[in-house]
Amino acid sequence: MKINCDVVKDLLPQYADGTLKEDTAEMVKAHLDECEECREYYDEIIRVNEELDRGEVAAAPSVDDIGALTKIKKRLAHRHLMTVIITIAAVFVVLAGAYIYATMHYTYIPYEDTGIIVRNNEIRTSKNYAHLFGFNAEINGENVEFIFLLSNPISQLNDLKGEITIENMDFEIPESDLENEDITYDIPDKVYYLPESAIEKLPFIMQKGYMQDLVQNQEFWKQLEENVDQYVLVWSREG
């Protein structure tokens, strides 16, 4: 089956891209072997494609066929669109990474930098922080709570105007909870602020959720109890 030049010229952009069906591509190839005009047209398309691949601005083909020019322009538009999409995706990845870093990259706040004070049985701070971590342990017959603060890049950029309450130590247990045996309260007798050196696995704690790991770390609890007098006593029920 023979095809005329107009049909071949319309198919040449797809032939150049290798997207024609095998039998159609064979007919186009057979026509090119016999038709010098279509071969020149095909060579012009190849030249334009190569310039597009190199990122160069191609000169207009020397052919007058509007259909072929339209296909080439569509291909250029498609490549431009893909470039825009890839650029947007790259920007999104960078922004997402920056947000994750800003929210998840924690830094321990030393006690002297926390601005912690106790007023009316409330533990308060003038320092903006990202997380307050606290846990309880029974030491020498007392319920002792240990706390420490962490900041992240976002909290470091924003200063507090005044003070905020970290913990209100003067709370009352609702009567309904007192009658419910399934509800228990760890009412602290003392609150200590932990130094960074007291938390051996601090980087892991900050990233993975510390409580489950600490429960299994007997050495941590042993050192905590042995060194309790070296920590900063923030609040005591005895005053």
Backbone as a ProteinNet text record, in pm:
[ID]
protein_1_A
[PRIMARY]
MKINCDVVKDLLPQYADGTLKEDTAEMVKAHLDECEECREYYDEIIRVNEELDRGEVAAAPSVDDIGALTKIKKRLAHRHLMTVIITIAAVFVVLAGAYIYATMHYTYIPYEDTGIIVRNNEIRTSKNYAHLFGFNAEINGENVEFIFLLSNPISQLNDLKGEITIENMDFEIPESDLENEDITYDIPDKVYYLPESAIEKLPFIMQKGYMQDLVQNQEFWKQLEENVDQYVLVWSREG
[TERTIARY]
84.3	0	87.8	63.8	141.9	64.9	138.2	76.6	137.7	57.1	106.1	187.2	247.4	339.6	270.8	149	79.1	59.1	21.3	2.3	135.3	238.4	371.1	420.9	405.9	452.7	380.1	253.6	176.8	224	278.9	323.3	470.2	546.4	690.4	730.1	661.4	700.3	691.1	585.7	572.8	675.3	704	806.2	942.7	971.7	1098.3	1106.5	992.1	989.1	985	959.1	951.3	823.3	715.2	588.5	485.7	523.3	430.3	424.4	312.5	304.1	402.8	442	548.4	512.9	390.7	354.3	346.7	295.7	289.6	429.1	517	654.8	725.3	696.7	758.5	712.1	582.8	531.6	595.7	611.9	676.1	820.3	891.6	1031.7	1043.1	951.9	955.1	932.6	842.6	816.5	939	1005.4	1124.1	1235.4	1244.8	1348.6	1329.3	1205.7	1175.2	1153.6	1121.8	1080	1184.2	1254.6	1357.7	1296.6	1180.8	1117.1	1082.3	1025.1	987.5	1110	1219.3	1342.7	1397.9	1393.6	1440.7	1352.8	1224.8	1130.4	1162.3	1189.7	1222.7	1354.9	1454.6	1583.8	1567	1473.9	1449.1	1389	1297.6	1238.2	1344.5	1433.2	1540.9	1629.8	1660	1744.3	1677.9	1550.4	1477.3	1475.6	1450.5	1447.1	1581.4	1689.2	1822.5	1851.2	1807.1	1827.2	1744.5	1624.2	1541.3	1607.3	1665.3	1731.6	1851.5	1916.7	2032.6	1991.7	1860.7	1812	1831.3	1859	1877.2	1743.9	1734.8	1615.4	1628.3	1541.6	1553.5	1499.6	1567.3	1514.4	1393.3	1302.6	1182.2	1219.5	1156.9	1187.5	1160.4	1230.8	1218	1102.1	1010	893.3	772.5	670.5	551.5	436.6	459.1	348.2	312.1	193.5	150	130.7	83.4	60.5	186.7	297	424	475.3	463.5	508.1	428.9	299.1	214	259	292.4	337.4	468.2	558.9	687.4	667.3	579.5	551.8	486.9	400.3	338.2	443	540	645.4	727.1	757.6	830.7	751.9	620.7	535.3	529.7	526.2	522.8	650.2	765.2	891.6	897.9	846.5	844.1	756.1	640.7	550.8	616.7	686.8	754.5	862.1	932.3	1034.8	972.1	857.6	787.5	743.2	687.5	639.7	754.9	867.5	983.8	1037.1	1038	1085.5	996	864.4	769.9	787.5	804.1	823.2	950.3	1057.8	1184.1	1169.9	1099.8	1077.5	995.9	893.8	810.6	893.5	981.6	1066.2	1156.3	1213.3	1301.4	1223.3	1103.9	1022.4	977.6	938.9	896.9	1012.8	1132.9	1250.4	1281.5	1268.4	1294.4	1192.9	1065.6	961.7	986.5	1021.4	1048.4	1166.4	1270.7	1387.6	1349.2	1269.8	1234.1	1147.3	1068.1	976.4	1030.4	1119	1164	1308.6	1382.8	1521.3	1522.2	1532.4	1519.9	1656.6	1656.7	1777.1	1742.1	1822.8	1802	1824.3	1737.7	1750	1805.9	1926.2	1981.3	1891.3	1891.9	1802.6	1821.7	1948.4	1974.2	1919.3	1884.3	1828.9	1676.9	1615	1471.1	1386.1	1441.9	1363	1256.8	1278.5	1178.6	1173.9	1052.1	1028.8	905.5	889	770.5	694.3	565.5	482.6	344	299.3	166.8	148.7	252.1	250.2	240.1	275	280.5	425.6	465.3	596.6	579.3	647.4	627.5	761	753.2	875.1	852.3	958.1	954.1	1023.9	1059.6	1130.4	1033.9	1032.3	951.1	1017.4	940.2	997.3	904.5	958.1	880.5	813.4	885.3	829.9	873.3	781.7	811.4	803	912.7	912.1	915	835	832	796.8	852.9	819.2	843.3	778.9	782	857.9	912.7	979.7	966.3	956.3	950.4	1091.9	1134.9	1270	1260.7	1315.3	1314.2	1174.2	1077.5	939.6	864.6	923.6	858.1	831.1	722.9	693.3	764.7	868.2	952.7	927.1	906.2	887.9	1012.4	1054.6	1170.2	1122.3	1166.4	1123.8	1246.5	1230.9	1328.9	1259.6	1312.1	1253.1	1341.2	1275	1344.8	1293	1382.4	1343.1	1366.1	1308.3	1337.7	1354.6	1396	1419.6	1300.1	1178.2	1060.1	1044.8	1057.6	1043.8	1156.1	1273.7	1386.4	1367.5	1282.5	1259.9	1157.2	1079	969.6	992.9	995.3	1010.8	874	866.4	742	728.2	605.2	577.1	516.6	602.7	557.9	595.2	504.3	530.5	414	444.5	341	361	253.9	259.3	301.2	404.8	446.2	360.5	350.9	270.2	208.2	82.8	15.2	14.6	91.3	107	-4.7	-93.7	-199.3	-334.2	-341.2	-464.6	-541.4	-669.9	-755.4	-807	-814.2	-864.2	-1016.3	-1084.7	-1232.1	-1285.2	-1396.1	-1454.4	-1492.1	-1536.7	-1573.3	-1453.8	-1334.3	-1213.7	-1171.4	-1195.7	-1159.5	-1237.4	-1359.7	-1444.5	-1415.5	-1337.9	-1306.8	-1170.3	-1168.7	-1043.1	-952.2	-1007.1	-925.5	-845.4	-875.8	-805.2	-707.5	-581.3	-478.2	-407.5	-358	-286.6	-148.8	-46.3	87.9	109.4	74.5	88.1	230.8	309.2	450.2	471.2	573.4	617.7	728.5	806.5	914.7	926	974.6	998.3	1142.6	1216.9	1355.7	1368.9	1463	1496.9	1623.3	1615.7	1728	1831.6	1958.9	2064.4	2077.9	2135.5	2149.7	2234.2	2331.3	2418.7	2344.7	2228	2152.5	2073.1	2061.3	1979.5	2071.9	2114.3	2215.4	2172.9	2044.7	1997.9	1912.7	1951	1869	1840	1938.8	1904.8	1800.2	1812.7	1715.6	1580.6	1583.2	1459.6	1380.7	1447.6	1378.6	1315.3	1369.3	1321.2	1222.1	1231.9	1155.6	1048.8	1038	939.9	1007	1040.9	1136.1	1077.8	948.9	897.3	914	877.5	887.5	1031	1124.6	1263.5	1317.1	1278.9	1330.3	1282.2	1159.6	1105.1	1194.3	1254.7	1336.3	1482.4	1518.9	1657.9	1679.8	1708.8	1725.1	1844.4	1948.3	2065.8	2032	1941.7	1898.6	1833	1740.5	1669.5	1764.3	1861.7	1957.8	2039.7	2090.9	2169.3	2083.8	1957.9	1866.6	1852.3	1833.5	1815.4	1944.5	2058	2185.2	2227.6	2187.3	2235.1	2127.3	2017.2	1905.5	1944.6	2035.6	2075.5	2155.1	2201.4	2279.8	2192.1	2063.9	1973.4	1913	1857.5	1799.6	1660	1640.3	1508.9	1425	1325.9	1241.3	1128.9	1069.7	951	945.4	899.9	881.5	750.7	675	548.1	573.3	691.4	726.3	764.9	776.1	812.4	960.9
-120	0	124.9	211.8	332.9	449.1	542.1	660	783.6	891	1010.8	1098.2	1202.4	1287.3	1361.7	1407.3	1481.2	1395.9	1269.6	1178.9	1151.6	1130.8	1102.3	1220.6	1342.4	1461.4	1475.8	1437.4	1445.3	1342.5	1231	1123.9	1136.7	1219.1	1223.9	1265.2	1363.2	1393.7	1272.7	1191.2	1070.1	965.4	960.3	867.1	901.4	1033	1077.8	1044.9	1048.5	1016.2	866.4	786.8	642	596.7	672	638	578.7	559	498.2	347	288.4	143.1	88.3	-35.4	-93.5	-95.9	-136.3	-145.6	-7.3	92.4	228.7	285.7	258.4	306.5	247.2	121	57.6	123.9	161.8	228.9	366.6	438.5	569.3	556	456	433.7	402.8	319.7	285.3	408.6	496.6	619.8	711.3	722	807.2	758.8	626.8	571.2	614.9	647.6	680	829.1	906.8	1047.1	1141.7	1215.7	1308.6	1425.5	1474.3	1588	1554.7	1437	1396.7	1369.2	1318.6	1296.4	1428.5	1533.5	1664.9	1718	1696.3	1736.8	1665	1534.6	1452.8	1500.3	1529	1576.9	1708.8	1793.2	1920.1	1898.4	1802.3	1769.3	1716.3	1629.8	1575.3	1688.3	1784.1	1896.8	1977.3	2004.8	2081.8	2006.2	1875.7	1794.9	1796.7	1787	1788.1	1921	2030.6	2161.6	2175	2119.5	2120.2	2039.6	1924.2	1839.2	1909.9	1994.4	2068.3	2195.8	2223.9	2344.4	2469.6	2454.8	2570.1	2613.3	2739.9	2789.8	2755.7	2672.3	2627.2	2730.7	2743.4	2828.5	2761.7	2840.8	2783.5	2690.4	2574.7	2481.7	2547.6	2500.1	2559.3	2502.3	2434.8	2377.7	2461.4	2449.8	2531.8	2456.9	2335	2254.7	2297.4	2353.9	2405.2	2292.1	2177.5	2065.3	2020.7	2010.4	1967.4	2070.5	2198.6	2304.3	2301.3	2275.1	2268.1	2156.7	2041.2	1928	1959.4	2027.1	2062	2162.1	2258.7	2356.5	2289.7	2191.4	2119.3	2044.2	1987	1914.5	2009.6	2127.6	2227.1	2271.3	2292.6	2331.6	2223.3	2096.3	1984.5	1980.6	2000.6	1999.7	2116	2230.8	2346	2317	2253.7	2219.3	2121.8	2022	1924.9	1993.7	2090.4	2163.8	2241.2	2304.6	2378.8	2285.5	2168.7	2072.2	2022	1988.9	1940.1	2048.3	2173.3	2284.5	2303.4	2299.1	2313.9	2200.3	2077.8	1962.6	1977.8	2026	2044.9	2149.8	2260.1	2364.9	2310.9	2229.7	2170.9	2081.4	2000.5	1911.7	1992.4	2100.8	2185.6	2250.1	2301.8	2364.9	2264.1	2143.3	2039.2	2000.2	1987.7	1954.4	2062.2	2188.4	2299.4	2300.5	2271.3	2269.8	2156.8	2037.8	1924.5	1955.8	2015	2050.7	2152.3	2252.9	2360.2	2310.4	2206.2	2158.1	2037.3	1959.4	1834.8	1838.3	1943.2	1951.9	2020.4	1939.2	1990.7	2019.2	2119.1	2155.6	2166.9	2104	2109.7	2252.4	2297.5	2431.3	2417.1	2466.1	2460.4	2537.2	2493.8	2554.2	2705.1	2749.5	2892.8	2976.1	2909.9	2982.3	2968.2	2896.3	2871.5	2986.4	3070.5	3177.7	3123.9	3003.5	2941.5	3013	3042.1	3094.2	3023.1	3030.6	2974.4	3088.8	3099.1	3205.4	3148.1	3161.5	3111.7	2963.7	2886.7	2741.9	2704.7	2798.3	2770.8	2779.4	2678.8	2683.9	2757	2871.1	2956	2981.1	3021.8	3052.1	3172.6	3245.3	3356.2	3319	3189.2	3140.1	3064.8	3098.3	3022.6	2888	2781.1	2648.1	2566.9	2457.7	2372.4	2258	2197	2082.2	2084.4	2044.4	2016.9	1866.5	1805.5	1662.7	1644.9	1552.5	1525.5	1381.2	1327.3	1191.1	1181	1082.9	1068.7	943.9	950.3	835.1	845.9	731.1	730.7	719.3	821.2	825.1	860.1	770.4	790.4	814.9	740.7	750	871.4	949.4	1067.5	1050.5	1111.7	1112.2	1233	1204.4	1310	1320.3	1443.5	1466.4	1534	1485	1542	1605.3	1726.1	1795.7	1851.8	1879.5	1957	2011.5	2122.2	2190.7	2175.3	2170.8	2164.6	2276.8	2331.9	2432.3	2377.1	2443.9	2414.7	2548.6	2548.1	2675.9	2770.3	2716.3	2802.8	2872.5	2795.3	2856.1	2954.4	2930.2	3019.9	3154.7	3156.9	3281.1	3371.5	3314.2	3389.1	3402.5	3524.2	3550	3564	3517.3	3533	3676.2	3722.6	3852.4	3827.3	3825.7	3793.2	3650.8	3583.8	3449.5	3356.8	3226.3	3124.5	3019	2951.5	2848.2	2715.5	2656.4	2521.6	2419	2433.6	2342.3	2418	2384.8	2438.6	2330.3	2352.1	2249.3	2255.1	2351.4	2370.3	2327.5	2203.1	2156.4	2065.1	2050.7	1963.2	1849.3	1730	1613.8	1615.1	1604.7	1602	1486.8	1510.6	1407.3	1282.9	1301	1185.8	1095.4	1155	1075	1006	1071.2	1009.4	880.6	876.2	757.3	648.7	682.3	585.9	523.9	394.2	326.8	309	320.9	302.5	427.3	539.2	664.2	693.5	710.8	742.2	871.2	941.9	1066.8	1057	1097.3	1107.1	1250.7	1276.3	1411.2	1427.3	1511.8	1521.1	1590.7	1544.1	1611.5	1711	1679.6	1768.5	1766.4	1876	1884.7	1929	1848.7	1880	1907.2	1994.8	2018.3	1939.5	1854.9	1767.3	1839.3	1821.5	1870.1	1774.6	1822.8	1739.2	1615.1	1628.1	1515.5	1401.1	1431.7	1327.9	1240.7	1282.4	1207.6	1146.7	1025	961.6	946.9	921.5	892.7	1007	1129	1244.6	1254.8	1242	1254.3	1151.5	1028.3	924.6	954.8	1004.4	1038	1142.2	1244.7	1355.7	1313.9	1213.9	1177.9	1062.7	971.8	849	830.7	920.9	901.4	831.1	907.1	858.3	763	773.1	700.7	549.4	492.6	347	300.2	376.9	336.2	350.8	460	482.8	376.8	329.6	229.1	105.3	72.3	-47.5	-22.1	101.8	136.2	149.7	39.5	39.1	123.6	126.8	205	353.8	396.5	536	570.4	486.1	512.4	506.8	417.6	407.3	535.4	584.7	708.1	828.1	825.1	933.4	946.2	833	833.5	868.3	815.9	839.8	986.3	1056.8	1193.5	1299.7	1261.9	1354.7	1484	1476.6	1596.2	1694.9	1649.5	1736.8	1814.4	1780.6	1846.2	1971.3	2057.3	2182.9	2155.4	2185.3	2170.5	2292.5	2269.7	2379.4	2410.2	2305.4	2323.8	2209.8	2240.6	2139.6	2168.4	2063.7	2083.6	2137.4	2110.7	2160.2	2307.7	2361.5	2504.1	2522.2
0	0	0	-101.4	-112.2	-47.7	12.3	72.4	8.8	0.5	-66.9	27.9	-29.3	46.3	160.5	137.4	242.4	366.8	348.8	462.2	530.9	449.7	507	589.6	536.1	609.7	742.6	743.8	867.8	970.1	920.4	1010	1050.8	978	1003.3	1145.9	1210.2	1349.4	1441.7	1424.7	1506.5	1465.2	1335.6	1286.5	1346.7	1354.1	1411.8	1560.4	1629.6	1772.8	1798.5	1693.8	1710.9	1775.7	1755.4	1821.4	1725.8	1598.7	1503.4	1522	1485.2	1483.4	1381.4	1400.8	1319	1170.1	1138.6	996.9	932.7	1006.9	954.4	935.4	1031.5	1022.2	900.7	868.8	751.8	622.7	615.5	496.3	480.5	594.2	588.4	542.4	595.6	557.4	408.7	357.9	215.6	129.7	173.3	98.8	100.4	217.6	226.4	135.7	118.6	31.5	-113.2	-148.8	-288.2	-311.8	-203.9	-222.5	-163	-247.8	-202.3	-124.9	-170.2	-104.5	40.4	62.8	200.3	285.1	220	296.2	347.8	261.7	305.2	419	406.7	510.6	641.5	630.4	749.5	810.9	724.8	775.6	851.5	802	870	1008.1	1017.1	1147	1243.5	1194.5	1278.7	1328.3	1238.5	1279.1	1391.1	1374.3	1476.7	1609.2	1603.8	1726.6	1798.6	1720.2	1780.8	1848.5	1785.2	1847.5	1974.5	1973.1	2093.8	2204.3	2168.5	2268.7	2330.2	2250.5	2302.3	2374.1	2376	2442.7	2361.3	2234.5	2148.3	2090	2050.6	1983.4	1836.3	1788.3	1650.2	1554	1438.9	1332.6	1270.4	1215.5	1156.7	1042.5	1031.6	923	788.1	690.3	557.3	479.9	548.1	482.8	517.6	436.6	455.3	518.7	552.5	603	744	763.4	893.3	992.9	945	1036.5	1105.8	1031.7	1090.7	1190	1153.8	1245.2	1375.9	1364.7	1483.1	1575.7	1519.6	1602.1	1671.8	1598.4	1658.9	1772.6	1752.1	1857	1978.5	1952.9	2063.8	2143.9	2072.5	2143.1	2229.5	2174.5	2252.2	2373.9	2355.4	2467.6	2573.8	2528.1	2622.9	2705.8	2640.8	2713.7	2812.2	2770.2	2861.1	2981.5	2956.6	3066.3	3162.6	3109.9	3195.6	3279.1	3217.3	3292.1	3407.9	3381.4	3486.6	3598.5	3561.1	3660.9	3747.4	3683.4	3757.5	3850.5	3802.1	3885.3	4007.2	3985.2	4096.1	4196.9	4145	4233.7	4315.9	4251.5	4323.1	4432.2	4400.9	4500.9	4617.2	4585.9	4691.4	4783.2	4723.8	4804.1	4896.5	4843.5	4925.1	5040.1	5008.8	5112.8	5217.3	5170.4	5265	5355.2	5296.5	5377.4	5479.5	5436.6	5528.8	5642.1	5609.9	5713.7	5813.3	5761	5849.4	5940.2	5882.8	5964.1	6070.2	6029.9	6122.6	6237	6212.9	6316.2	6392.6	6330.1	6392	6441.7	6410	6456.6	6593.2	6698	6833.6	6896.5	6982.5	7056.8	7204.6	7288.6	7433.1	7483.2	7573.8	7633.4	7774.3	7800.9	7937.9	8034.5	8158.7	8257.5	8267.9	8263.4	8280.3	8164.7	8055.3	7939.7	7929.4	8021.1	8010.9	8061.4	8148	8208.4	8302.4	8357.4	8445.6	8580.9	8625.2	8759.4	8815.7	8948.4	9013.4	9078.3	9038.7	9093.5	9123.2	9249.2	9290.5	9255.9	9286.8	9264.4	9115.3	9028.3	8885.4	8837.6	8760.8	8697.6	8564.9	8550.6	8433.5	8364	8238.1	8163.2	8073.3	8047.4	7952.9	7822.2	7808.4	7690.5	7600.2	7471.9	7377.1	7351	7360.7	7342.2	7252.6	7199.1	7108.2	7182.9	7278.8	7350.9	7497	7581.1	7721.7	7739.8	7784	7814.6	7965.2	8014.4	8157	8185.7	8292	8335.2	8485.2	8546.9	8693	8734.6	8855	8915.5	9067.4	9131.9	9279.4	9332.8	9407.2	9462.2	9610.1	9693.9	9838.9	9892.6	9838.8	9885.4	9836	9746.4	9693	9542.8	9498.6	9355.5	9294.4	9217	9162	9011	8965.5	8822.4	8766.1	8649.8	8581.3	8450.4	8423.5	8302.8	8230.9	8102.1	8027.3	7902.7	7852.4	7738.1	7614.9	7498.4	7371	7280.7	7203.4	7104.8	6965	6865.9	6726.1	6654	6526.9	6458	6459.5	6456.8	6458.6	6593.2	6701	6833.6	6862.1	6802.2	6824.8	6755.4	6653.5	6579.5	6647.1	6737.9	6799.7	6949.8	6998.7	7142.3	7207.4	7331	7406.3	7454.3	7457.3	7516.9	7653.9	7753.2	7888.3	7926.1	7998.1	8048.9	8015.4	8010.4	7995.8	8103.2	8137.7	8242.3	8181.7	8238.2	8198.9	8271.4	8403	8483.4	8599.7	8627.9	8745.4	8851.6	8956.8	9060	9163.5	9152.6	9251.4	9194.2	9145	9081.9	9177.8	9149.3	9229.6	9142.9	9202.7	9130.1	9135.5	9022.4	9022.5	9107.1	9177.7	9263.5	9183.9	9060.7	8978.4	8953	8941.4	8921.2	9049.7	9163.3	9291	9314	9264.3	9282.7	9179.4	9077.1	8971.6	8999	9031.2	9064.6	8944.2	8823.4	8703.2	8668	8733.1	8704.1	8816.9	8783	8882.6	8843.1	8942.2	8918.7	8982.9	8907.7	8962.7	9008.7	9133.4	9187.2	9239.4	9177.1	9216.7	9350.2	9419.9	9541.7	9511	9402.7	9361.7	9209.7	9155.6	9011.8	8990.4	8914.5	8882.4	8732.8	8699.3	8557.9	8527	8424.6	8390.8	8305.2	8337.8	8248.4	8129.9	8023	7903.6	7930.6	8019.1	8049.9	8119	8177.8	8248.7	8153.4	8030.7	7934.9	7830.9	7855.8	7772.7	7627.7	7605.5	7470.8	7416.3	7450.5	7413.8	7263.9	7172.8	7029.8	6986	7035.8	7000.9	7063.5	7185.8	7257	7180.5	7133.5	7069.5	6937.5	6871.6	6739.4	6739.8	6836.9	6827.6	6935	7030.1	7136.8	7253.1	7355.1	7454.9	7557.9	7590.4	7706.6	7694.2	7581.5	7565.8	7582.4	7528.6	7537.1	7678.7	7746.3	7880.6	7978.6	7960.5	8051.6	8054.4	7942	7931.2	7966.1	7988.5	8015.1	8165.7	8231.1	8376.4	8420.9	8338.2	8373.9	8380.9	8292.9	8294.2	8427.7	8472.4	8598.8	8718	8711	8821	8833.1	8720.9	8723.8	8761.7	8719	8752	8903.7	8970.8	9116.1	9187.8	9139.5	9206.4	9198.8	9092.6	9071.8	9092.7	9156.8	9169.2	9240	9334	9407.8	9321.8	9203.1	9116.2	9017.2	9015.2	8921.3	8986.1	8902.9	8951.8	9006.2	9136.3	9198.2	9160.5	9077	9029.6	9126.6	9181.2	9269	9368	9488.6	9592.3	9666	9695.2	9765.9	9907.2	9959.7	10093	10090.2	9967.7	9955.7	9956.1
[MASK]
+++++++++++++++++++++++++++++++++++++++++++++++++++++++++++++++++++++++++++++++++++++++++++++++++++++++++++++++++++++++++++++++++++++++++++++++++++++++++++++++++++++++++++++++++++++++++++++++++++++++++++++++++++++++++++++++++++++++++++++++

